[in-house]
Amino acid sequence: MFVLQSYPAAVIFCVITMFCWGSWANTQKLARKGWRFELFYWDYTIGVLLLTLILGLTLGSSGTAGRNFQRRQYSAGRGH
């Protein structure tokens, strides 16, 4: 798990995250005109889920600060 030690860096990443909130709707506008919204929504959702799992299992399990991705998932599954 990566833990930011710098407050300005944390603020910068929060601003970047806010810009990405509407990214799925904006990318739908860039897609083919004939692509139905429902199909685009499912494709985008599955893609984001897979990317999150891949990044969580690789980057989320490195570093020395905090618990790694697998430990967090295990403790969340036990009802804590």
C-alpha positions in Angstrom: 0.0 0.0 0.0 1.3 3.4 -0.9 0.9 6.1 1.8 1.6 9.7 0.8 3.8 11.5 3.3 3.3 15.0 1.8 0.1 17.0 2.3 0.5 18.9 -0.9 0.8 15.7 -2.9 -2.3 14.3 -1.2 -4.3 17.4 -2.2 -3.0 17.2 -5.8 -4.2 13.6 -6.0 -7.6 14.5 -4.5 -8.0 17.1 -7.2 -7.0 14.6 -9.9 -9.6 12.2 -8.5 -12.3 14.9 -8.7 -11.6 15.4 -12.4 -12.0 11.6 -12.9 -15.5 11.4 -11.3 -17.3 12.0 -14.5 -14.9 10.1 -16.8 -17.2 7.3 -17.7 -19.9 9.6 -19.1 -17.3 11.7 -21.0 -15.7 8.6 -22.5 -19.1 7.5 -23.7 -19.3 10.7 -25.7 -16.0 9.8 -27.4 -17.1 6.3 -28.3 -18.9 5.3 -31.5 -22.2 7.1 -32.0 -24.2 3.8 -32.5 -23.0 2.3 -29.2 -26.0 2.0 -26.8 -25.4 3.6 -23.4 -26.4 0.4 -21.5 -23.7 -1.7 -23.3 -21.1 1.0 -22.9 -21.9 1.2 -19.1 -21.4 -2.6 -18.7 -18.2 -2.6 -20.7 -16.8 0.3 -18.8 -17.9 -1.1 -15.4 -16.3 -4.5 -16.0 -13.1 -2.8 -17.3 -12.8 -0.6 -14.2 -13.4 -3.6 -11.9 -10.7 -5.7 -13.7 -8.2 -2.8 -13.7 -8.9 -2.2 -9.9 -8.3 -5.9 -9.1 -5.1 -6.0 -11.2 -3.8 -2.8 -9.6 -4.8 -3.9 -6.1 -3.1 -7.3 -6.4 0.1 -5.8 -7.8 0.6 -2.2 -6.6 -1.7 -2.6 -3.6 0.5 -5.4 -2.2 3.8 -3.5 -2.3 5.4 -1.1 0.1 5.9 -1.4 3.9 3.3 1.0 5.2 -0.2 -0.3 6.2 -1.7 -3.7 5.4 -1.6 -5.1 1.9 -4.6 -5.7 -0.4 -5.1 -9.4 0.5 -5.1 -8.7 4.3 -7.6 -5.9 3.8 -9.9 -8.1 1.8 -9.7 -10.9 4.3 -10.5 -8.6 7.3 -13.4 -7.1 5.4 -14.8 -10.5 4.7 -14.9 -11.5 8.4 -17.5 -8.8 9.2 -15.2 -6.2 10.8 
